[in-house]
């Protein structure tokens, strides 16, 4: 039996070497080594100065598109806006049919049926060139609701056809040291991702790192989310500043790397919010490649949560294609 086949509670017990209690979970998470903030930020700054060869720029821009969760998460969202979002996801650049599709569209749960209908036959696995439907759930973005409501929110979205659920943790519980409560909620939401056929929608666990205050908390929350069964760890809702930052994403990638070395299981990472320019997205690609390896640069292991990033990538792609590219140089990932 491998770690992937264990229930979240059993995997936590296997790694903690104890019965799963609030005390044992707290001892483990607070016993993690402290984060060297200066060293982390220096590593991130160093990676941000890397460049890629001119011959790799086209590949990088296309890969960014293939890793985007194209998002609309506004109270004023309408079926028409969702259809427009899907149309852009399917055909990002009508002037260039070689432009790849994005990985997913991300919407509120009640808009999942609109997204599924608009995608039609293109709805499916992004690793196969299709487009997933992701839904935010669990009283996004605040997470301020009862567990019963969070479970129902998730189950409704999955029943409507969502392939992925982006849940938010209870930051108040986490910051109060109630790690067991956060663990149990993630486990319960994961179970609510279960479909009638026994398969599961992928679960992305949003840490809302801008509210966690310290790198040590980000590391603890990342470990907690993975122990509880999250398929992805995600930085932010995009509704709180700061959202995704390179140092925080680097730290989360290091946790994923350490988890893989420990268990053999691959967990995804999704920086979301505030990534608007191609040059910044390429820095994230470099950071992924240098930290966990280029094998993570595929939709089931890495995503960008973005609403405006695609526009800049398409602009840079057009400039590169027409010979008028004036963007920055980046370090090779070869």
C-alpha positions in Angstrom: 0.0 0.0 0.0 1.3 3.4 -1.0 0.8 6.8 0.7 -1.6 7.8 -2.1 -4.0 5.0 -1.3 -4.3 5.9 2.4 -7.1 8.0 3.7 -5.9 11.5 4.9 -6.2 10.4 8.5 -4.2 7.3 7.9 -1.5 9.1 5.9 -1.2 11.7 8.7 -0.9 8.9 11.3 1.7 7.1 9.2 3.8 10.2 9.0 3.3 11.5 12.5 3.8 8.1 14.1 0.9 8.8 16.5 -2.8 8.6 16.8 -4.2 11.6 15.0 -5.0 14.1 17.6 -5.0 17.9 17.8 -1.9 17.6 20.0 0.1 15.4 17.7 -0.8 17.5 14.7 0.2 20.7 16.5 3.5 19.1 17.7 4.3 18.1 14.1 3.4 21.3 12.4 5.0 23.6 15.0 8.0 21.3 15.1 8.8 22.0 11.4 12.1 23.9 10.9 11.7 27.6 10.8 11.9 29.3 7.4 15.0 31.4 6.7 13.2 34.4 5.4 16.3 36.2 4.1 17.5 33.1 2.4 14.1 32.4 0.8 13.8 35.9 -0.5 17.3 35.8 -1.9 16.7 32.5 -3.7 13.5 33.9 -5.2 15.3 37.1 -6.2 18.0 35.1 -7.8 15.6 33.0 -9.8 13.8 36.1 -10.9 17.0 37.3 -12.7 17.3 34.1 -14.8 16.5 34.2 -18.5 15.5 31.8 -21.2 17.0 31.6 -24.7 15.2 33.3 -27.5 14.4 29.9 -28.9 12.6 29.0 -25.7 10.5 32.1 -25.4 7.8 30.8 -27.8 7.6 27.5 -25.8 7.4 29.4 -22.5 4.6 31.7 -23.7 2.6 28.7 -25.0 3.2 26.8 -21.8 1.9 29.7 -19.7 -1.3 29.7 -21.7 -1.7 25.9 -21.2 -1.3 26.4 -17.4 -3.8 29.2 -16.9 -7.1 28.9 -15.0 -9.0 31.7 -16.8 -11.1 33.2 -14.1 -14.2 35.3 -13.4 -15.2 35.6 -9.8 -17.4 38.6 -9.5 -20.8 39.1 -7.9 -22.0 40.5 -11.2 -21.1 37.4 -13.3 -23.8 36.4 -15.7 -24.3 33.4 -18.0 -23.3 35.6 -20.9 -20.0 36.6 -19.2 -19.3 32.9 -18.5 -19.9 32.1 -22.2 -17.6 34.9 -23.2 -14.9 33.6 -20.8 -15.3 30.1 -22.3 -15.0 31.5 -25.8 -11.7 33.1 -25.0 -10.5 29.9 -23.3 -11.3 27.9 -26.4 -9.9 30.4 -28.9 -7.5 32.8 -27.0 -6.3 34.4 -30.2 -8.7 34.2 -33.2 -6.0 35.5 -35.5 -3.7 32.6 -34.8 -5.2 29.1 -34.7 -1.9 27.6 -33.3 -2.5 29.3 -30.0 -3.1 26.7 -27.3 -6.1 26.5 -25.0 -6.0 27.3 -21.4 -6.2 24.6 -18.7 -9.5 25.5 -17.1 -12.1 28.1 -16.6 -12.7 29.0 -12.9 -16.2 30.3 -11.8 -18.5 30.4 -8.9 -20.4 27.1 -8.3 -23.7 28.3 -9.6 -22.1 29.2 -12.9 -20.7 25.7 -13.4 -23.6 24.6 -15.6 -23.1 27.6 -17.8 -19.4 26.8 -18.2 -20.1 23.1 -18.9 -22.7 23.9 -21.5 -20.5 26.5 -23.3 -17.5 24.1 -23.4 -19.5 21.2 -24.9 -17.2 18.5 -26.3 -14.2 20.6 -25.3 -14.9 19.9 -21.6 -12.4 17.5 -20.1 -8.8 16.8 -19.1 -6.4 19.7 -19.9 -3.6 17.2 -20.2 -5.4 15.9 -23.2 -5.9 19.4 -24.7 -9.4 19.9 -23.3 -10.6 22.4 -20.7 -11.6 21.7 -17.1 -14.2 23.5 -15.2 -13.0 24.7 -11.7 -15.4 26.0 -9.1 -14.6 28.0 -6.0 -16.4 26.7 -3.0 -16.6 26.6 0.8 -17.9 30.2 1.2 -15.2 31.6 -1.0 -13.4 34.0 -0.4 -13.9 34.3 3.3 -14.5 30.7 4.3 -16.9 31.9 6.9 -19.7 29.3 6.9 -20.6 26.1 8.7 -19.0 22.9 7.6 -22.4 21.6 6.5 -22.7 24.6 4.2 -19.2 24.2 2.9 -19.9 20.5 2.1 -23.1 21.3 0.3 -21.4 24.1 -1.7 -18.8 21.7 -2.8 -21.2 18.8 -3.6 -23.5 21.0 -5.6 -20.6 22.2 -7.8 -19.3 18.7 -8.4 -22.8 17.4 -9.2 -23.2 20.2 -11.7 -20.0 19.1 -13.5 -17.1 20.8 -11.8 -13.8 18.9 -12.4 -11.9 20.8 -9.8 -12.9 22.5 -6.5 -10.9 25.5 -5.1 -11.7 25.6 -1.4 -10.5 28.1 1.2 -9.3 27.1 4.6 -10.6 28.7 7.8 -7.7 31.1 8.4 -9.1 32.2 11.7 -9.0 28.6 13.0 -5.5 28.1 11.6 -4.1 31.3 13.1 -5.7 30.3 16.4 -3.8 27.0 16.4 -6.9 24.9 15.7 -5.1 22.8 13.2 -7.3 19.7 13.8 -10.4 21.7 12.8 -8.7 22.9 9.6 -7.6 19.3 8.9 -11.0 17.9 9.4 -12.7 20.5 7.2 -10.3 19.7 4.3 -11.0 16.0 4.7 -14.7 16.6 4.7 -14.6 18.8 1.6 -12.4 16.2 -0.1 -15.1 13.6 0.6 -17.7 16.1 -0.8 -15.7 16.0 -4.1 -16.6 12.4 -4.5 -18.8 11.7 -7.6 -21.5 9.1 -8.0 -19.0 6.8 -9.8 -16.6 6.9 -6.9 -14.0 9.2 -8.6 -13.2 12.6 -7.1 -13.0 16.1 -8.4 -9.5 17.5 -7.8 -9.2 19.6 -4.7 -7.2 22.8 -4.6 -6.7 24.1 -1.1 -6.4 27.9 -0.9 -4.2 29.0 2.0 -4.8 32.8 1.5 -1.1 33.3 2.3 -1.6 37.1 2.5 -3.5 36.6 5.7 -1.1 34.0 7.2 1.4 36.7 8.2 4.6 34.6 8.3 6.5 32.2 6.1 6.5 29.7 8.9 2.7 29.7 8.8 2.7 29.2 5.0 4.9 26.2 5.5 2.7 24.8 8.2 -0.5 25.4 6.2 1.0 23.8 3.1 1.9 20.6 5.1 -1.5 20.6 6.7 -3.3 20.9 3.4 -1.3 18.0 1.9 -1.7 15.8 4.9 -5.5 16.3 4.8 -5.7 15.1 1.1 -5.4 18.3 -1.0 -4.4 17.6 -4.6 -3.1 21.2 -5.0 -2.0 23.9 -2.7 -3.0 27.4 -3.8 -1.7 30.7 -2.6 -4.6 33.0 -2.7 -8.2 33.9 -3.5 -7.1 36.9 -5.5 -9.3 39.0 -3.2 -6.6 39.7 -0.5 -3.4 41.6 -0.9 -0.7 40.5 -1.1 -1.8 37.6 -3.3 0.7 35.4 -5.0 4.4 36.3 -4.6 7.5 34.5 -5.8 9.0 33.8 -2.4 5.7 32.3 -1.1 5.3 30.2 -4.2 8.9 29.0 -3.9 8.3 28.0 -0.3 5.2 26.0 -1.3 7.1 24.3 -4.1 9.8 23.3 -1.6 7.1 21.7 0.6 5.8 19.9 -2.5 9.3 18.8 -3.3 9.9 17.5 0.2 6.6 15.7 0.3 7.5 14.0 -3.0 10.8 12.9 -1.7 9.2 11.5 1.4 6.2 9.7 -0.2 6.6 9.6 -3.9 3.3 11.5 -4.3 3.2 14.6 -6.6 1.1 17.5 -5.4 0.2 20.5 -7.5 0.8 24.2 -6.8 -1.3 27.2 -8.0 -0.1 30.8 -7.5 -3.2 33.0 -8.0 -3.8 36.7 -7.9 -1.5 39.6 -9.1 0.3 37.7 -11.9 -0.5 40.0 -14.8 2.6 40.0 -17.1 4.4 37.4 -19.1 7.8 38.3 -17.7 6.5 37.5 -14.2 4.8 34.3 -15.2 8.1 33.1 -16.8 9.8 33.7 -13.5 7.4 31.3 -12.0 8.1 28.7 -14.7 11.8 29.0 -13.9 11.2 28.7 -10.2 9.1 25.5 -10.8 11.7 24.0 -13.0 14.6 24.8 -10.6 12.7 23.6 -7.5 10.7 20.6 -8.4 11.7 20.0 -12.0 10.2 20.6 -15.4 7.9 17.6 -15.1 5.7 19.8 -12.9 5.1 22.2 -15.8 1.9 20.4 -16.8 -1.7 21.2 -16.0 -2.2 18.5 -13.4 0.7 19.8 -11.3 0.9 23.6 -11.9 -1.5 26.3 -12.6 -1.7 30.1 -12.8 -4.9 31.6 -11.4 -5.4 34.7 -13.5 -7.9 36.9 -15.3 -5.7 39.4 -17.1 -2.4 37.4 -17.6 -3.6 35.8 -20.8 -4.0 39.2 -22.5 -0.3 40.1 -22.0 0.9 36.6 -23.0 -1.0 36.9 -26.2 0.5 40.3 -26.9 4.0 39.1 -26.3 3.3 36.0 -28.4 2.1 38.1 -31.3 5.2 40.3 -31.0 7.4 37.3 -31.1 5.6 35.8 -34.0 5.7 38.9 -36.1 9.3 39.7 -35.3 8.5 42.8 -33.3 9.1 41.2 -29.8 10.6 43.7 -27.4 10.2 41.8 -24.2 12.9 41.0 -21.6 15.4 38.2 -21.9 15.1 35.3 -19.4 17.4 32.5 -18.3 17.3 29.1 -19.9 15.6 26.2 -18.3 17.3 23.7 -20.6 
